[in-house]
Amino acid sequence: MGDFLGSTGVMVAGGVGHKGRVALVAGFLYGLALIGFGLSSWFWLSLALAACLGALAALVGINLRVGQIPRIRV
């Protein structure tokens, strides 16, 4: 669910400037959400953090793939 929401958010946002900064902030927030998920003992908080982890993973992954040049072998 979170992965779907993160991908949809990137699609709606379109060409966001400073993609490196967005990926850096999303990576930092991913780390905080992962720590919170590991320390959480409440089910609903863990569920919300798992959704955030999926959304942030999609955001970081999409931003990192945008700058790559596709390599085609002939």
CNS distance restraints for C-alpha pairs under 8 A (distance, minus, plus):
assign (resid   1 and name CA) (resid   5 and name CA) 6.33 0.50 0.50
assign (resid   1 and name CA) (resid  51 and name CA) 6.31 0.50 0.50
assign (resid   1 and name CA) (resid  54 and name CA) 7.26 0.50 0.50
assign (resid   1 and name CA) (resid  55 and name CA) 7.96 0.50 0.50
assign (resid   2 and name CA) (resid   6 and name CA) 6.05 0.50 0.50
assign (resid   2 and name CA) (resid  50 and name CA) 7.48 0.50 0.50
assign (resid   2 and name CA) (resid  51 and name CA) 4.17 0.50 0.50
assign (resid   2 and name CA) (resid  52 and name CA) 5.87 0.50 0.50
assign (resid   2 and name CA) (resid  53 and name CA) 6.95 0.50 0.50
assign (resid   2 and name CA) (resid  54 and name CA) 4.37 0.50 0.50
assign (resid   2 and name CA) (resid  55 and name CA) 4.33 0.50 0.50
assign (resid   2 and name CA) (resid  56 and name CA) 7.92 0.50 0.50
assign (resid   3 and name CA) (resid   7 and name CA) 6.16 0.50 0.50
assign (resid   3 and name CA) (resid  51 and name CA) 7.38 0.50 0.50
assign (resid   3 and name CA) (resid  53 and name CA) 7.96 0.50 0.50
assign (resid   3 and name CA) (resid  54 and name CA) 4.30 0.50 0.50
assign (resid   3 and name CA) (resid  55 and name CA) 4.47 0.50 0.50
assign (resid   3 and name CA) (resid  56 and name CA) 7.57 0.50 0.50
assign (resid   3 and name CA) (resid  57 and name CA) 7.02 0.50 0.50
assign (resid   3 and name CA) (resid  58 and name CA) 5.43 0.50 0.50
assign (resid   4 and name CA) (resid   8 and name CA) 6.09 0.50 0.50
assign (resid   4 and name CA) (resid  54 and name CA) 7.91 0.50 0.50
assign (resid   4 and name CA) (resid  55 and name CA) 7.02 0.50 0.50
assign (resid   4 and name CA) (resid  58 and name CA) 7.90 0.50 0.50
assign (resid   5 and name CA) (resid   9 and name CA) 6.02 0.50 0.50
assign (resid   5 and name CA) (resid  55 and name CA) 5.92 0.50 0.50
assign (resid   6 and name CA) (resid  10 and name CA) 6.32 0.50 0.50
assign (resid   6 and name CA) (resid  54 and name CA) 7.17 0.50 0.50
assign (resid   6 and name CA) (resid  55 and name CA) 3.93 0.50 0.50
assign (resid   6 and name CA) (resid  56 and name CA) 6.41 0.50 0.50
assign (resid   6 and name CA) (resid  57 and name CA) 7.81 0.50 0.50
assign (resid   6 and name CA) (resid  58 and name CA) 5.42 0.50 0.50
assign (resid   6 and name CA) (resid  59 and name CA) 5.72 0.50 0.50
assign (resid   7 and name CA) (resid  11 and name CA) 6.21 0.50 0.50
assign (resid   7 and name CA) (resid  55 and name CA) 7.16 0.50 0.50
assign (resid   7 and name CA) (resid  58 and name CA) 5.78 0.50 0.50
assign (resid   7 and name CA) (resid  59 and name CA) 6.61 0.50 0.50
assign (resid   7 and name CA) (resid  62 and name CA) 7.74 0.50 0.50
assign (resid   8 and name CA) (resid  12 and name CA) 6.13 0.50 0.50
assign (resid   9 and name CA) (resid  13 and name CA) 6.06 0.50 0.50
assign (resid  10 and name CA) (resid  14 and name CA) 6.37 0.50 0.50
assign (resid  10 and name CA) (resid  59 and name CA) 6.70 0.50 0.50
assign (resid  10 and name CA) (resid  62 and name CA) 7.87 0.50 0.50
assign (resid  18 and name CA) (resid  22 and name CA) 6.46 0.50 0.50
assign (resid  19 and name CA) (resid  23 and name CA) 6.12 0.50 0.50
assign (resid  19 and name CA) (resid  63 and name CA) 6.23 0.50 0.50
assign (resid  20 and name CA) (resid  24 and name CA) 6.13 0.50 0.50
assign (resid  20 and name CA) (resid  63 and name CA) 7.50 0.50 0.50
assign (resid  21 and name CA) (resid  25 and name CA) 6.14 0.50 0.50
assign (resid  22 and name CA) (resid  26 and name CA) 6.01 0.50 0.50
assign (resid  22 and name CA) (resid  60 and name CA) 7.96 0.50 0.50
assign (resid  22 and name CA) (resid  63 and name CA) 7.77 0.50 0.50
assign (resid  23 and name CA) (resid  27 and name CA) 5.98 0.50 0.50
assign (resid  23 and name CA) (resid  59 and name CA) 7.11 0.50 0.50
assign (resid  23 and name CA) (resid  60 and name CA) 5.05 0.50 0.50
assign (resid  23 and name CA) (resid  63 and name CA) 6.02 0.50 0.50
assign (resid  23 and name CA) (resid  64 and name CA) 7.15 0.50 0.50
assign (resid  24 and name CA) (resid  28 and name CA) 6.25 0.50 0.50
assign (resid  24 and name CA) (resid  60 and name CA) 7.94 0.50 0.50
assign (resid  25 and name CA) (resid  29 and name CA) 6.16 0.50 0.50
assign (resid  26 and name CA) (resid  30 and name CA) 5.96 0.50 0.50
assign (resid  26 and name CA) (resid  56 and name CA) 5.82 0.50 0.50
assign (resid  26 and name CA) (resid  57 and name CA) 7.97 0.50 0.50
assign (resid  26 and name CA) (resid  59 and name CA) 6.88 0.50 0.50
assign (resid  26 and name CA) (resid  60 and name CA) 6.09 0.50 0.50
assign (resid  27 and name CA) (resid  31 and name CA) 6.33 0.50 0.50
assign (resid  27 and name CA) (resid  56 and name CA) 7.26 0.50 0.50
assign (resid  27 and name CA) (resid  57 and name CA) 7.87 0.50 0.50
assign (resid  27 and name CA) (resid  60 and name CA) 6.39 0.50 0.50
assign (resid  28 and name CA) (resid  32 and name CA) 6.45 0.50 0.50
assign (resid  29 and name CA) (resid  33 and name CA) 6.06 0.50 0.50
assign (resid  29 and name CA) (resid  56 and name CA) 7.49 0.50 0.50
assign (resid  30 and name CA) (resid  34 and name CA) 6.05 0.50 0.50
assign (resid  30 and name CA) (resid  52 and name CA) 7.77 0.50 0.50
assign (resid  30 and name CA) (resid  53 and name CA) 5.92 0.50 0.50
assign (resid  30 and name CA) (resid  56 and name CA) 5.85 0.50 0.50
assign (resid  30 and name CA) (resid  57 and name CA) 7.10 0.50 0.50
assign (resid  31 and name CA) (resid  35 and name CA) 6.25 0.50 0.50
assign (resid  32 and name CA) (resid  36 and name CA) 6.15 0.50 0.50
assign (resid  33 and name CA) (resid  37 and name CA) 5.98 0.50 0.50
assign (resid  33 and name CA) (resid  49 and name CA) 5.93 0.50 0.50
assign (resid  33 and name CA) (resid  50 and name CA) 7.97 0.50 0.50
assign (resid  33 and name CA) (resid  52 and name CA) 7.03 0.50 0.50
assign (resid  33 and name CA) (resid  53 and name CA) 6.38 0.50 0.50
assign (resid  34 and name CA) (resid  38 and name CA) 6.20 0.50 0.50
assign (resid  34 and name CA) (resid  49 and name CA) 7.55 0.50 0.50
assign (resid  34 and name CA) (resid  53 and name CA) 6.92 0.50 0.50
assign (resid  35 and name CA) (resid  39 and name CA) 6.26 0.50 0.50
assign (resid  36 and name CA) (resid  40 and name CA) 5.87 0.50 0.50
assign (resid  36 and name CA) (resid  49 and name CA) 7.29 0.50 0.50
assign (resid  37 and name CA) (resid  45 and name CA) 7.77 0.50 0.50
assign (resid  37 and name CA) (resid  46 and name CA) 5.41 0.50 0.50
assign (resid  37 and name CA) (resid  49 and name CA) 5.82 0.50 0.50
assign (resid  37 and name CA) (resid  50 and name CA) 7.00 0.50 0.50
assign (resid  40 and name CA) (resid  45 and name CA) 6.83 0.50 0.50
assign (resid  40 and name CA) (resid  46 and name CA) 6.01 0.50 0.50
assign (resid  41 and name CA) (resid  45 and name CA) 7.97 0.50 0.50
assign (resid  41 and name CA) (resid  46 and name CA) 7.40 0.50 0.50
assign (resid  42 and name CA) (resid  46 and name CA) 6.19 0.50 0.50
assign (resid  43 and name CA) (resid  47 and name CA) 6.12 0.50 0.50
assign (resid  44 and name CA) (resid  48 and name CA) 6.21 0.50 0.50
assign (resid  45 and name CA) (resid  49 and name CA) 6.12 0.50 0.50
assign (resid  46 and name CA) (resid  50 and name CA) 6.05 0.50 0.50
assign (resid  47 and name CA) (resid  51 and name CA) 6.38 0.50 0.50
assign (resid  48 and name CA) (resid  52 and name CA) 6.29 0.50 0.50
assign (resid  49 and name CA) (resid  53 and name CA) 6.08 0.50 0.50
assign (resid  50 and name CA) (resid  54 and name CA) 6.36 0.50 0.50
assign (resid  51 and name CA) (resid  55 and name CA) 6.32 0.50 0.50
assign (resid  52 and name CA) (resid  56 and name CA) 6.02 0.50 0.50
assign (resid  53 and name CA) (resid  57 and name CA) 5.94 0.50 0.50
assign (resid  54 and name CA) (resid  58 and name CA) 6.23 0.50 0.50
assign (resid  55 and name CA) (resid  59 and name CA) 6.25 0.50 0.50
assign (resid  56 and name CA) (resid  60 and name CA) 6.10 0.50 0.50
assign (resid  57 and name CA) (resid  61 and name CA) 5.95 0.50 0.50
assign (resid  58 and name CA) (resid  62 and name CA) 5.97 0.50 0.50
assign (resid  59 and name CA) (resid  63 and name CA) 6.17 0.50 0.50
assign (resid  60 and name CA) (resid  64 and name CA) 6.14 0.50 0.50
assign (resid  61 and name CA) (resid  65 and name CA) 6.23 0.50 0.50
assign (resid  62 and name CA) (resid  66 and name CA) 6.29 0.50 0.50
assign (resid  63 and name CA) (resid  67 and name CA) 7.40 0.50 0.50
assign (resid  64 and name CA) (resid  68 and name CA) 7.42 0.50 0.50
